[in-house]
Amino acid sequence: MKKLNVKYKIKPKKIMKDYIALNWKTPKIPKKFHIKKNEIWIRTDYWQSPTKRKQIITHEKVELNLMNKGLSYKKAHKIANKFEKHVK
């Protein structure tokens, strides 16, 4: 996998609402989110848990790499969900 140069921004649940993580390529991001290129926003409660943090970072990296190779968000997201389940 190609190394992604991303910055993680940790955001409270009151900002993220039901979103766990968002990246700049996520389609239909609400306008209130101003996610810059190469940023991944992760909800604080997921960042604070070492296991959840590893899972969500894996998910985002797989998803972004697949989208960079031409897969749609929907397909990349589905595959990334499978990868994150195997992270302990």
Backbone atoms as SQL, in Angstrom:
CREATE TABLE atoms (id INTEGER PRIMARY KEY, chain TEXT, resi INTEGER, resn TEXT, atom TEXT, x REAL, y REAL, z REAL);
INSERT INTO atoms VALUES
  (1, 'A', 1, 'MET', 'N', 0.831, -1.177, 0.000),
  (2, 'A', 1, 'MET', 'CA', 0.000, 0.000, 0.000),
  (3, 'A', 1, 'MET', 'C', 0.881, 1.248, 0.000),
  (4, 'A', 2, 'LYS', 'N', 0.531, 2.188, -0.837),
  (5, 'A', 2, 'LYS', 'CA', 1.262, 3.452, -0.897),
  (6, 'A', 2, 'LYS', 'C', 1.045, 4.232, 0.395),
  (7, 'A', 3, 'LYS', 'N', 2.115, 4.832, 0.911),
  (8, 'A', 3, 'LYS', 'CA', 2.009, 5.602, 2.141),
  (9, 'A', 3, 'LYS', 'C', 1.188, 6.856, 1.890),
  (10, 'A', 4, 'LEU', 'N', 0.168, 7.044, 2.726),
  (11, 'A', 4, 'LEU', 'CA', -0.658, 8.238, 2.628),
  (12, 'A', 4, 'LEU', 'C', -0.130, 9.291, 3.581),
  (13, 'A', 5, 'ASN', 'N', -0.025, 10.488, 3.103),
  (14, 'A', 5, 'ASN', 'CA', 0.414, 11.601, 3.934),
  (15, 'A', 5, 'ASN', 'C', -0.837, 12.339, 4.407),
  (16, 'A', 6, 'VAL', 'N', -1.377, 11.904, 5.540),
  (17, 'A', 6, 'VAL', 'CA', -2.606, 12.507, 6.054),
  (18, 'A', 6, 'VAL', 'C', -2.389, 13.058, 7.464),
  (19, 'A', 7, 'LYS', 'N', -3.256, 13.988, 7.816),
  (20, 'A', 7, 'LYS', 'CA', -3.255, 14.540, 9.175),
  (21, 'A', 7, 'LYS', 'C', -4.561, 14.121, 9.831),
  (22, 'A', 8, 'TYR', 'N', -4.449, 13.635, 11.043),
  (23, 'A', 8, 'TYR', 'CA', -5.632, 13.253, 11.799),
  (24, 'A', 8, 'TYR', 'C', -6.063, 14.427, 12.654),
  (25, 'A', 9, 'LYS', 'N', -7.340, 14.766, 12.551),
  (26, 'A', 9, 'LYS', 'CA', -7.929, 15.821, 13.365),
  (27, 'A', 9, 'LYS', 'C', -8.962, 15.154, 14.275),
  (28, 'A', 10, 'ILE', 'N', -8.768, 15.307, 15.561),
  (29, 'A', 10, 'ILE', 'CA', -9.650, 14.671, 16.528),
  (30, 'A', 10, 'ILE', 'C', -10.739, 15.672, 16.899),
  (31, 'A', 11, 'LYS', 'N', -11.993, 15.251, 16.714),
  (32, 'A', 11, 'LYS', 'CA', -13.124, 16.147, 16.908),
  (33, 'A', 11, 'LYS', 'C', -14.113, 15.544, 17.902),
  (34, 'A', 12, 'PRO', 'N', -14.731, 16.379, 18.739),
  (35, 'A', 12, 'PRO', 'CA', -15.702, 15.866, 19.717),
  (36, 'A', 12, 'PRO', 'C', -16.987, 15.388, 19.045),
  (37, 'A', 13, 'LYS', 'N', -17.709, 14.545, 19.762),
  (38, 'A', 13, 'LYS', 'CA', -18.953, 13.985, 19.234),
  (39, 'A', 13, 'LYS', 'C', -19.963, 15.081, 18.910),
  (40, 'A', 14, 'LYS', 'N', -19.940, 16.176, 19.659),
  (41, 'A', 14, 'LYS', 'CA', -20.918, 17.245, 19.385),
  (42, 'A', 14, 'LYS', 'C', -20.702, 17.869, 18.003),
  (43, 'A', 15, 'ILE', 'N', -19.501, 17.781, 17.481),
  (44, 'A', 15, 'ILE', 'CA', -19.227, 18.254, 16.122),
  (45, 'A', 15, 'ILE', 'C', -19.475, 17.136, 15.112),
  (46, 'A', 16, 'MET', 'N', -18.984, 15.942, 15.405),
  (47, 'A', 16, 'MET', 'CA', -19.063, 14.819, 14.468),
  (48, 'A', 16, 'MET', 'C', -20.452, 14.185, 14.401),
  (49, 'A', 17, 'LYS', 'N', -21.231, 14.348, 15.470),
  (50, 'A', 17, 'LYS', 'CA', -22.563, 13.722, 15.571),
  (51, 'A', 17, 'LYS', 'C', -22.422, 12.202, 15.449),
  (52, 'A', 18, 'ASP', 'N', -23.110, 11.591, 14.491),
  (53, 'A', 18, 'ASP', 'CA', -23.074, 10.130, 14.339),
  (54, 'A', 18, 'ASP', 'C', -21.917, 9.640, 13.465),
  (55, 'A', 19, 'TYR', 'N', -21.155, 10.562, 12.892),
  (56, 'A', 19, 'TYR', 'CA', -20.003, 10.158, 12.084),
  (57, 'A', 19, 'TYR', 'C', -18.862, 9.728, 13.002),
  (58, 'A', 20, 'ILE', 'N', -18.216, 8.631, 12.663),
  (59, 'A', 20, 'ILE', 'CA', -17.057, 8.151, 13.419),
  (60, 'A', 20, 'ILE', 'C', -15.791, 8.769, 12.840),
  (61, 'A', 21, 'ALA', 'N', -15.723, 8.792, 11.521),
  (62, 'A', 21, 'ALA', 'CA', -14.569, 9.383, 10.842),
  (63, 'A', 21, 'ALA', 'C', -15.017, 9.887, 9.479),
  (64, 'A', 22, 'LEU', 'N', -14.339, 10.931, 9.028),
  (65, 'A', 22, 'LEU', 'CA', -14.607, 11.504, 7.708),
  (66, 'A', 22, 'LEU', 'C', -13.283, 11.864, 7.059),
  (67, 'A', 23, 'ASN', 'N', -13.215, 11.699, 5.762),
  (68, 'A', 23, 'ASN', 'CA', -12.039, 12.172, 5.032),
  (69, 'A', 23, 'ASN', 'C', -12.506, 13.093, 3.915),
  (70, 'A', 24, 'TRP', 'N', -11.575, 13.778, 3.291),
  (71, 'A', 24, 'TRP', 'CA', -11.915, 14.781, 2.286),
  (72, 'A', 24, 'TRP', 'C', -12.564, 14.201, 1.047),
  (73, 'A', 25, 'LYS', 'N', -12.493, 12.892, 0.870),
  (74, 'A', 25, 'LYS', 'CA', -13.102, 12.264, -0.308),
  (75, 'A', 25, 'LYS', 'C', -14.484, 11.678, -0.014),
  (76, 'A', 26, 'THR', 'N', -14.920, 11.758, 1.217),
  (77, 'A', 26, 'THR', 'CA', -16.236, 11.229, 1.565),
  (78, 'A', 26, 'THR', 'C', -17.296, 12.021, 0.807),
  (79, 'A', 27, 'PRO', 'N', -18.144, 11.334, 0.037),
  (80, 'A', 27, 'PRO', 'CA', -19.163, 12.075, -0.717),
  (81, 'A', 27, 'PRO', 'C', -20.258, 12.609, 0.199),
  (82, 'A', 28, 'LYS', 'N', -20.872, 13.666, -0.229),
  (83, 'A', 28, 'LYS', 'CA', -22.022, 14.259, 0.467),
  (84, 'A', 28, 'LYS', 'C', -21.712, 14.653, 1.904),
  (85, 'A', 29, 'ILE', 'N', -20.523, 15.195, 2.130),
  (86, 'A', 29, 'ILE', 'CA', -20.184, 15.694, 3.461),
  (87, 'A', 29, 'ILE', 'C', -21.034, 16.940, 3.709),
  (88, 'A', 30, 'PRO', 'N', -21.669, 17.028, 4.867),
  (89, 'A', 30, 'PRO', 'CA', -22.431, 18.249, 5.170),
  (90, 'A', 30, 'PRO', 'C', -21.543, 19.488, 5.066),
  (91, 'A', 31, 'LYS', 'N', -22.126, 20.586, 4.605),
  (92, 'A', 31, 'LYS', 'CA', -21.365, 21.816, 4.375),
  (93, 'A', 31, 'LYS', 'C', -20.675, 22.337, 5.626),
  (94, 'A', 32, 'LYS', 'N', -21.203, 22.004, 6.801),
  (95, 'A', 32, 'LYS', 'CA', -20.596, 22.509, 8.036),
  (96, 'A', 32, 'LYS', 'C', -19.207, 21.919, 8.286),
  (97, 'A', 33, 'PHE', 'N', -18.897, 20.808, 7.626),
  (98, 'A', 33, 'PHE', 'CA', -17.573, 20.215, 7.757),
  (99, 'A', 33, 'PHE', 'C', -16.664, 20.811, 6.681),
  (100, 'A', 34, 'HIS', 'N', -15.583, 21.375, 7.104),
  (101, 'A', 34, 'HIS', 'CA', -14.616, 21.951, 6.168),
  (102, 'A', 34, 'HIS', 'C', -13.343, 21.113, 6.244),
  (103, 'A', 35, 'ILE', 'N', -13.430, 19.912, 5.701),
  (104, 'A', 35, 'ILE', 'CA', -12.311, 18.976, 5.760),
  (105, 'A', 35, 'ILE', 'C', -11.364, 19.285, 4.615),
  (106, 'A', 36, 'LYS', 'N', -10.146, 19.591, 4.956),
  (107, 'A', 36, 'LYS', 'CA', -9.136, 19.925, 3.953),
  (108, 'A', 36, 'LYS', 'C', -8.586, 18.652, 3.320),
  (109, 'A', 37, 'LYS', 'N', -7.990, 18.829, 2.147),
  (110, 'A', 37, 'LYS', 'CA', -7.359, 17.693, 1.479),
  (111, 'A', 37, 'LYS', 'C', -6.295, 17.101, 2.400),
  (112, 'A', 38, 'ASN', 'N', -6.245, 15.795, 2.451),
  (113, 'A', 38, 'ASN', 'CA', -5.310, 15.024, 3.269),
  (114, 'A', 38, 'ASN', 'C', -5.610, 15.080, 4.758),
  (115, 'A', 39, 'GLU', 'N', -6.840, 15.435, 5.117),
  (116, 'A', 39, 'GLU', 'CA', -7.261, 15.391, 6.520),
  (117, 'A', 39, 'GLU', 'C', -8.250, 14.261, 6.728),
  (118, 'A', 40, 'ILE', 'N', -8.119, 13.643, 7.877),
  (119, 'A', 40, 'ILE', 'CA', -9.099, 12.657, 8.327),
  (120, 'A', 40, 'ILE', 'C', -9.559, 13.109, 9.704),
  (121, 'A', 41, 'TRP', 'N', -10.853, 13.320, 9.831),
  (122, 'A', 41, 'TRP', 'CA', -11.420, 13.689, 11.125),
  (123, 'A', 41, 'TRP', 'C', -11.905, 12.419, 11.808),
  (124, 'A', 42, 'ILE', 'N', -11.530, 12.257, 13.065),
  (125, 'A', 42, 'ILE', 'CA', -11.934, 11.083, 13.840),
  (126, 'A', 42, 'ILE', 'C', -12.563, 11.557, 15.141),
  (127, 'A', 43, 'ARG', 'N', -13.666, 10.937, 15.484),
  (128, 'A', 43, 'ARG', 'CA', -14.382, 11.293, 16.713),
  (129, 'A', 43, 'ARG', 'C', -13.549, 10.931, 17.934),
  (130, 'A', 44, 'THR', 'N', -13.536, 11.802, 18.908),
  (131, 'A', 44, 'THR', 'CA', -12.694, 11.672, 20.105),
  (132, 'A', 44, 'THR', 'C', -12.824, 10.313, 20.784),
  (133, 'A', 45, 'ASP', 'N', -14.046, 9.819, 20.969),
  (134, 'A', 45, 'ASP', 'CA', -14.224, 8.551, 21.689),
  (135, 'A', 45, 'ASP', 'C', -13.577, 7.378, 20.956),
  (136, 'A', 46, 'TYR', 'N', -13.504, 7.439, 19.643),
  (137, 'A', 46, 'TYR', 'CA', -12.820, 6.375, 18.901),
  (138, 'A', 46, 'TYR', 'C', -11.309, 6.543, 18.969),
  (139, 'A', 47, 'TRP', 'N', -10.857, 7.761, 18.992),
  (140, 'A', 47, 'TRP', 'CA', -9.417, 8.021, 19.073),
  (141, 'A', 47, 'TRP', 'C', -8.865, 7.601, 20.435),
  (142, 'A', 48, 'GLN', 'N', -9.638, 7.745, 21.478),
  (143, 'A', 48, 'GLN', 'CA', -9.167, 7.450, 22.835),
  (144, 'A', 48, 'GLN', 'C', -9.032, 5.954, 23.112),
  (145, 'A', 49, 'SER', 'N', -9.719, 5.139, 22.364),
  (146, 'A', 49, 'SER', 'CA', -9.628, 3.687, 22.516),
  (147, 'A', 49, 'SER', 'C', -8.543, 3.167, 21.575),
  (148, 'A', 50, 'PRO', 'N', -7.452, 2.582, 22.102),
  (149, 'A', 50, 'PRO', 'CA', -6.375, 2.097, 21.225),
  (150, 'A', 50, 'PRO', 'C', -6.850, 1.125, 20.138),
  (151, 'A', 51, 'THR', 'N', -7.749, 0.229, 20.475),
  (152, 'A', 51, 'THR', 'CA', -8.238, -0.740, 19.489),
  (153, 'A', 51, 'THR', 'C', -9.078, -0.052, 18.422),
  (154, 'A', 52, 'LYS', 'N', -10.018, 0.786, 18.857),
  (155, 'A', 52, 'LYS', 'CA', -10.862, 1.493, 17.890),
  (156, 'A', 52, 'LYS', 'C', -10.031, 2.428, 17.021),
  (157, 'A', 53, 'ARG', 'N', -9.012, 3.047, 17.612),
  (158, 'A', 53, 'ARG', 'CA', -8.139, 3.943, 16.846),
  (159, 'A', 53, 'ARG', 'C', -7.448, 3.176, 15.718),
  (160, 'A', 54, 'LYS', 'N', -6.886, 2.005, 16.043),
  (161, 'A', 54, 'LYS', 'CA', -6.220, 1.196, 15.012),
  (162, 'A', 54, 'LYS', 'C', -7.210, 0.778, 13.930),
  (163, 'A', 55, 'GLN', 'N', -8.418, 0.394, 14.357),
  (164, 'A', 55, 'GLN', 'CA', -9.425, -0.049, 13.395),
  (165, 'A', 55, 'GLN', 'C', -9.829, 1.077, 12.447),
  (166, 'A', 56, 'ILE', 'N', -10.071, 2.265, 12.995),
  (167, 'A', 56, 'ILE', 'CA', -10.544, 3.355, 12.144),
  (168, 'A', 56, 'ILE', 'C', -9.430, 3.880, 11.244),
  (169, 'A', 57, 'ILE', 'N', -8.198, 3.880, 11.724),
  (170, 'A', 57, 'ILE', 'CA', -7.074, 4.296, 10.879),
  (171, 'A', 57, 'ILE', 'C', -6.908, 3.301, 9.723),
  (172, 'A', 58, 'THR', 'N', -7.001, 2.012, 10.027),
  (173, 'A', 58, 'THR', 'CA', -6.926, 0.994, 8.980),
  (174, 'A', 58, 'THR', 'C', -8.041, 1.200, 7.963),
  (175, 'A', 59, 'HIS', 'N', -9.246, 1.400, 8.469),
  (176, 'A', 59, 'HIS', 'CA', -10.398, 1.610, 7.592),
  (177, 'A', 59, 'HIS', 'C', -10.155, 2.790, 6.651),
  (178, 'A', 60, 'GLU', 'N', -9.758, 3.915, 7.202),
  (179, 'A', 60, 'GLU', 'CA', -9.570, 5.124, 6.391),
  (180, 'A', 60, 'GLU', 'C', -8.447, 4.949, 5.367),
  (181, 'A', 61, 'LYS', 'N', -7.362, 4.321, 5.755),
  (182, 'A', 61, 'LYS', 'CA', -6.255, 4.113, 4.821),
  (183, 'A', 61, 'LYS', 'C', -6.653, 3.189, 3.670),
  (184, 'A', 62, 'VAL', 'N', -7.330, 2.100, 3.987),
  (185, 'A', 62, 'VAL', 'CA', -7.777, 1.164, 2.948),
  (186, 'A', 62, 'VAL', 'C', -8.763, 1.870, 2.021),
  (187, 'A', 63, 'GLU', 'N', -9.718, 2.563, 2.609),
  (188, 'A', 63, 'GLU', 'CA', -10.737, 3.255, 1.833),
  (189, 'A', 63, 'GLU', 'C', -10.118, 4.284, 0.874),
  (190, 'A', 64, 'LEU', 'N', -9.225, 5.118, 1.394),
  (191, 'A', 64, 'LEU', 'CA', -8.591, 6.140, 0.556),
  (192, 'A', 64, 'LEU', 'C', -7.720, 5.530, -0.536),
  (193, 'A', 65, 'ASN', 'N', -6.974, 4.494, -0.205),
  (194, 'A', 65, 'ASN', 'CA', -6.137, 3.836, -1.215),
  (195, 'A', 65, 'ASN', 'C', -6.988, 3.246, -2.338),
  (196, 'A', 66, 'LEU', 'N', -8.084, 2.633, -1.984),
  (197, 'A', 66, 'LEU', 'CA', -8.955, 2.043, -3.008),
  (198, 'A', 66, 'LEU', 'C', -9.612, 3.120, -3.871),
  (199, 'A', 67, 'MET', 'N', -10.028, 4.217, -3.249),
  (200, 'A', 67, 'MET', 'CA', -10.615, 5.311, -4.029),
  (201, 'A', 67, 'MET', 'C', -9.567, 5.949, -4.942),
  (202, 'A', 68, 'ASN', 'N', -8.325, 6.023, -4.466),
  (203, 'A', 68, 'ASN', 'CA', -7.246, 6.559, -5.303),
  (204, 'A', 68, 'ASN', 'C', -6.982, 5.674, -6.517),
  (205, 'A', 69, 'LYS', 'N', -7.371, 4.404, -6.409),
  (206, 'A', 69, 'LYS', 'CA', -7.200, 3.467, -7.527),
  (207, 'A', 69, 'LYS', 'C', -8.442, 3.410, -8.417),
  (208, 'A', 70, 'GLY', 'N', -9.440, 4.234, -8.100),
  (209, 'A', 70, 'GLY', 'CA', -10.603, 4.324, -8.969),
  (210, 'A', 70, 'GLY', 'C', -11.883, 3.692, -8.474),
  (211, 'A', 71, 'LEU', 'N', -11.864, 3.033, -7.326),
  (212, 'A', 71, 'LEU', 'CA', -13.098, 2.458, -6.800),
  (213, 'A', 71, 'LEU', 'C', -14.005, 3.563, -6.279),
  (214, 'A', 72, 'SER', 'N', -15.292, 3.316, -6.338),
  (215, 'A', 72, 'SER', 'CA', -16.250, 4.277, -5.796),
  (216, 'A', 72, 'SER', 'C', -16.151, 4.270, -4.274),
  (217, 'A', 73, 'TYR', 'N', -16.645, 5.331, -3.667),
  (218, 'A', 73, 'TYR', 'CA', -16.662, 5.399, -2.203),
  (219, 'A', 73, 'TYR', 'C', -17.409, 4.200, -1.626),
  (220, 'A', 74, 'LYS', 'N', -18.560, 3.895, -2.191),
  (221, 'A', 74, 'LYS', 'CA', -19.403, 2.815, -1.657),
  (222, 'A', 74, 'LYS', 'C', -18.659, 1.478, -1.645),
  (223, 'A', 75, 'LYS', 'N', -17.995, 1.150, -2.756),
  (224, 'A', 75, 'LYS', 'CA', -17.252, -0.113, -2.828),
  (225, 'A', 75, 'LYS', 'C', -16.036, -0.096, -1.901),
  (226, 'A', 76, 'ALA', 'N', -15.319, 1.019, -1.907),
  (227, 'A', 76, 'ALA', 'CA', -14.129, 1.134, -1.054),
  (228, 'A', 76, 'ALA', 'C', -14.512, 1.042, 0.413),
  (229, 'A', 77, 'HIS', 'N', -15.610, 1.663, 0.784),
  (230, 'A', 77, 'HIS', 'CA', -16.078, 1.648, 2.175),
  (231, 'A', 77, 'HIS', 'C', -16.443, 0.224, 2.612),
  (232, 'A', 78, 'LYS', 'N', -17.106, -0.490, 1.744),
  (233, 'A', 78, 'LYS', 'CA', -17.511, -1.871, 2.047),
  (234, 'A', 78, 'LYS', 'C', -16.281, -2.761, 2.277),
  (235, 'A', 79, 'ILE', 'N', -15.276, -2.623, 1.440),
  (236, 'A', 79, 'ILE', 'CA', -14.044, -3.409, 1.600),
  (237, 'A', 79, 'ILE', 'C', -13.303, -2.991, 2.867),
  (238, 'A', 80, 'ALA', 'N', -13.224, -1.683, 3.117),
  (239, 'A', 80, 'ALA', 'CA', -12.531, -1.173, 4.309),
  (240, 'A', 80, 'ALA', 'C', -13.195, -1.679, 5.586),
  (241, 'A', 81, 'ASN', 'N', -14.516, -1.813, 5.577),
  (242, 'A', 81, 'ASN', 'CA', -15.222, -2.361, 6.748),
  (243, 'A', 81, 'ASN', 'C', -14.734, -3.769, 7.073),
  (244, 'A', 82, 'LYS', 'N', -14.471, -4.556, 6.049),
  (245, 'A', 82, 'LYS', 'CA', -13.985, -5.931, 6.258),
  (246, 'A', 82, 'LYS', 'C', -12.569, -5.921, 6.835),
  (247, 'A', 83, 'PHE', 'N', -11.718, -5.024, 6.355),
  (248, 'A', 83, 'PHE', 'CA', -10.352, -4.930, 6.858),
  (249, 'A', 83, 'PHE', 'C', -10.320, -4.532, 8.318),
  (250, 'A', 84, 'GLU', 'N', -11.117, -3.540, 8.692),
  (251, 'A', 84, 'GLU', 'CA', -11.064, -3.029, 10.075),
  (252, 'A', 84, 'GLU', 'C', -11.502, -4.076, 11.094),
  (253, 'A', 85, 'LYS', 'N', -12.380, -4.993, 10.689),
  (254, 'A', 85, 'LYS', 'CA', -12.862, -6.022, 11.609),
  (255, 'A', 85, 'LYS', 'C', -11.763, -6.981, 12.045),
  (256, 'A', 86, 'HIS', 'N', -10.688, -7.061, 11.274),
  (257, 'A', 86, 'HIS', 'CA', -9.588, -7.976, 11.590),
  (258, 'A', 86, 'HIS', 'C', -8.476, -7.340, 12.407),
  (259, 'A', 87, 'VAL', 'N', -8.619, -6.054, 12.716),
  (260, 'A', 87, 'VAL', 'CA', -7.595, -5.347, 13.488),
  (261, 'A', 87, 'VAL', 'C', -7.894, -5.513, 14.971),
  (262, 'A', 88, 'LYS', 'N', -6.901, -5.913, 15.713),
  (263, 'A', 88, 'LYS', 'CA', -7.069, -6.118, 17.170),
  (264, 'A', 88, 'LYS', 'C', -6.289, -5.075, 17.939);
